Each structure stands twice: as C-alpha cells, then as structure tokens.
Amino acid sequence: MSGEPIDKGVTTRQPAVALLCVNSADQEQFDPATGLRFNSSNPARIYINNQQPALFGYMTRLALTEVSMEWATPNVNDYNNTLTVGYYNNAGVQQGVVRLSITKGFYSAGLLGKAVADALNGDATLTAFFGANTFTVIFGGLVCGANPAVAGQTRTANDTAYAISTSSANGRFALLPYAKPVAGLPGLRDDLTNMMGLTPTQTSNPSYTLLQGGYASLQYTPFVDIVSNLLTKNQNIKDGTSTKAQKTSSILARIYLTNENFTRREVTITYAPTTGAFFGSTDNAIGTFPGTLRREFVYPKQIMWNNTENVDVIDIEVVDAKGNPLFYLPTGTALGANAVQIENTADLFFTIQATEN
C-alpha cells in the first residue's frame, strides 16, 4: 500500500449542541384563584422571562432550525380590510370618496370577490350615484355573484385576476391609494388592493367603468420574518432587506408562504341550482384557509453568541411583509352585550440550536 499511514487513534470531534424549545403558549398567564386566563398576549410577540436561564453553558453559535405555526391569521383582517373608492361624473370630475370595509375572515378568491361586489352595491352613497346593483366583480372569467347561465355548476377560473365594472351610465369610479389621506379619511398601511392585484396605478384614464387587475395572490402577506433583538445582539453582520425603510436587522429566518415546488393555482366557484346564486368557492392559495405550517431549515443562519453569556430572556416576534406583528385578535373579544369570542389560541413553536463552537 502507498500513501501516508492512517493514525487510528485520531478521531474527529463533533461540536456538542443543545436545544432551546420555545412555545408561544408559555407566556400565557392564569389567575391561580379562578384558573382563568387573564392576559391577552399576542402569540406573534413572545417575551418570556422565567427569572432563570433558558439556555446556559459554553456556546458560541445559535441557529433557528425548525418552526411550526398554527396559522389562524385570516387573509382579510384589521390591517387590510378596506377599499377606498372615488366616484366621478362622466366628465371625469371627482364627486366624492367612500371607504368600504369587508368583514374579517378567511376568503377564497370567489368569496372575496362576492364580498367586494356586495360592499360596492350595498353602499348607500355609491348606490345613490350609480344606481342599484350596477357593480360586477369577476375573477378569472367567473362572476363572483349570481350567474343563472351556469346554475348548479362548479366552474374553474381560467386565470388569477379580478375585474370590477359598473353598468351605470351615471359616471365612473376609481380605486384610490390607501396611504394618502383623502376626503377626511386617514392614510392606512395596507388595504385589499395589494392581495387582489388591484394596486392603484397611474394610467391614462384616472377613472373608469372597468378595472382589470393583475395577479391576485389572496395572501395578506407573502412571507413572515422571525426576528429577535436579544438573540442577535452579538452578531457583527447585520441583516438587510431590499425594503426602502429597513424594518429590522435582527432576523432569525424568513418563511415564504409558498410550496417548494411549482403549484398550479386552482380557484373554483359553485353556483346554486335553479337560481345560479353564488353558492361557494375554493382556493388553494396558502393563507386563504387556516392550517399548520412547518419549516425545517437544512442550512440555518448561524448567529454569533458570547460564550460567557446565558440566554436568560426569550424575545421573538413574527412580523408580516410590512413589519406588523402577525395579526391576532386579543383574547375575549367582545361581540356584543352578552357575547365574547376567544381568539388568539393558535400557537407558534420554535427550535433553536446552540453549538459549542
């Protein structure tokens, strides 16, 4: 045999690791006398200080290796559930502005189209100007409302875009930017135009009787960032994004709400027998229905850690694409004089790995 002799007494030492397992439910607080929960902490804003180290020992690196999210954030929520609509006479002169609100909830493309059509046709100001039931909303060639011509049938959308039109001869309309205060209405950070592919855009006609949109993702946010100021405090390299206004330099991971492989978008609308009324809709876009999302990172970000320091406090926040904490309603939301709703019971789970070198 040729070559250098093998020293069988030499072994490769693998670095030791430890796991820090985080459950957002661990920050819930209960009254010891009654057993009732009394705090309304947001599962997406975790701050846990148990007055003892959560992780201790000689460690030089941290890494977020696994995340599981019970997804109960509706794609129409308090962050984005409005549309700002201007109405114009036939000469193109603006006559007024209204802001429509859509009820919070999970919406398929067809169901949201129906909700928008109902809001447009149900607004007293718009009805007085345009007339009754003049607005139609279509998604992928399918009417998001009654269609007697296909009564009793289920149809599949042929593309992923909305179209909004009015049959009125009295004037035109326009979807206006949400960020700009107008007609006494405050500016907002988001609205439905983003996920509906109807972003207000400068065009040759500032008002119209037909608005044809682009790709409608139906996702309130296309990704979430998991951030922590304390767990990243020792890293010398700061995280960055392409966002003009930097949201954070303390990212543990970004999770995109997509499948790894190409997935065909499938949206259907079902019409009731005989009448052809809107009966139901399906949509396979992630975020249009509740569920559980899990991600395991094969090559997680390695975060520098001071080897003389313990992890004493856990601070983790999950934020959407605009930097808002992932939307949850507080516990015990009032529905009326004698009704309440328990909301934020969907928890988030994280596995953080600590390495000795």
C-alpha positions, 0 to 999 in steps of 0.5 A: 500500500502507498500513501501516508499511514492512517493514525487510528487513534485520531478521531474527529470531534463533533461540536456538542449542541443543545436545544432551546424549545420555545412555545408561544403558549408559555407566556400565557398567564392564569389567575391561580384563584379562578384558573382563568386566563387573564392576559391577552398576549399576542402569540406573534410577540413572545417575551418570556422571562422565567427569572432563570436561564433558558439556555446556559453553558459554553456556546458560541453559535445559535441557529433557528432550525425548525418552526411550526405555526398554527396559522389562524391569521385570516387573509382579510383582517384589521390591517387590510380590510378596506377599499377606498373608492372615488366616484366621478361624473362622466366628465371625469370630475371627482364627486366624492370618496367612500371607504368600504370595509369587508368583514374579517375572515378567511376568503377564497378568491370567489368569496372575496370577490362576492364580498367586494361586489356586495360592499360596492352595491350595498353602499348607500352613497355609491348606490345613490350615484350609480344606481342599484346593483350596477357593480360586477366583480369577476375573477378569472372569467367567473362572476363572483355573484349570481350567474343563472347561465351556469346554475348548479355548476362548479366552474374553474377560473381560467386565470388569477385576476379580478375585474370590477365594472359598473353598468351605470351610465351615471359616471365612473369610479376609481380605486384610490391609494390607501396611504394618502389621506383623502376626503377626511379619511386617514392614510392606512398601511395596507388595504385589499388592493395589494392581495387582489392585484388591484394596486392603484396605478397611474394610467391614462384614464384616472377613472373608469367603468372597468378595472382589470387587475393583475395577479391576485395572490389572496395572501395578506402577506407573502412571507413572515420574518422571525426576528429577535433583538436579544438573540442577535445582539452579538452578531457583527453582520447585520441583516438587510432587506431590499425594503426602502425603510429597513424594518429590522436587522435582527432576523432569525429566518424568513418563511415564504408562504409558498410550496417548494415546488411549482403549484398550479393555482386552482380557484373554483366557484359553485353556483346554486341550482335553479337560481345560479346564486353564488353558492361557494368557492375554493382556493388553494392559495396558502393563507386563504384557509387556516392550517399548520405550517412547518419549516425545517431549515437544512442550512440555518443562519448561524448567529454569533453568541458570547460564550460567557453569556446565558440566554436568560430572556426569550424575545421573538416576534413574527412580523408580516411583509410590512413589519406588523406583528402577525395579526391576532385578535386579543383574547375575549373579544367582545361581540356584543352585550352578552357575547365574547369570542376567544381568539388568539389560541393558535400557537407558534413553536420554535427550535433553536440550536446552540453549538459549542463552537 
